Amino acid sequence: FGRLGWIADYPIMDNFLYPLFFTGTGDNRSQYSNTKFDQKIMKARTITDTAARLAAYQEADALLAEDCVVAPVMFYAHRHIGSEALKDFFFSPNMKATLNKANLA
């Protein structure tokens, strides 16, 4: 058992799939190695069409799920307190507050 945390630098599936599960990457702590998965990831990284790239990453993700290389046992829970008087304020997927557009109603 181990505990690891990972936050996406960019909102794309590659930010998780490549570094954590591609053969030989430094953050592949599970030491997962599957040639088919690696090929799917490398193909997805070359696709510029958004819908086609997403579909290619989903194929790789499905293969990863079949292999069941990790079993998550805990997820983070984030709590936020706000007010209806505060408008145009939100947290990014990385939990960073966006303050430049926030204003009071």
N, C-alpha and C positions, 0 to 999 in steps of 0.2 A: 504494500500500500504506500501511496505517496500523495502529496498535495502539491498541485501546480496551479498557477493562475496565468491567464493570458488575456490580453486586451488587444483588439484590432487597431492597428495604426491607420488602416484604410478600410472602408466598408466594402470589402470584397472577400469572397470565400477563400481565395488564395492566401490571405493573411493568416488563416488557421491551417488549411490543408497542407500547403507546401512546407512551412517551417517545422510543423509538428509531426508530419507523417511521411514526408518524402525520404527515400532511402539516403542515409548518410548525412542529413542536415544536422547541425549542431544542437538544435532544440528537439530533435526526435528522441526524446527520453525513453519512449517505449521500444525503441530499436525496431520499429515496424519496417518491413521491407517487402514490397510486392511490385513486381515489374509492371503488371497491368495498371496498377494505381499510378505508378510513376509516369507511365506513358500517357495516361489520361490527363494528369496534371500538366505535363509539358505541352500537350496539345491544347488544353484550355488556355494556357498562358499565351498562346499565339493568336487566339481568336479576338478580333476587334469588335464584332457585333455583340452588343450587350446580351440579347436574349440567347444567342447561340453559345456565348461564353458561360452564361449561367447554367444552361442545360448541360454543358460539358463538365462543369464543376459538380453539378448534381449527380452525374454518372459516377464520378470519382468518389464522391461522398457516399453514394449507395454501396460501392464496392468496399469502402472502409467500414461501413456499418455491418456488412455481411461478415467481414473478418473479425469484427468486435474486438478491436485491439485495446480499447480502454473502456472502462465502465464508470461513468461519472457517478459519484456518490454524494456530491454536495454542489449546490449552486449558490452564487452570491445573491443576496437580497439587498436592494437599495431603497432607502426611504427618503422622501423629499417633502418638505413642508413649504407651502406657498399660500398665495392669497389671490382671490379673484380680482383684486385691485391691480395686480401686477400683470401687465400684458406683454406679449412678444418675448417671453423669457422661457428658455427651454434648456434641457441638458442634452448634450450630444450622446451618441452611443458609447463614447468613452467616459461618460459621466463628467464632462467639462461643462460648466455653466456658460451660456452665451449671454453676455451682458450688454453687448454693443447695441442691441435693438430693444432692450427691456425698457419699459416705461410704466408709470402709474396712470391708471385710467381716471 
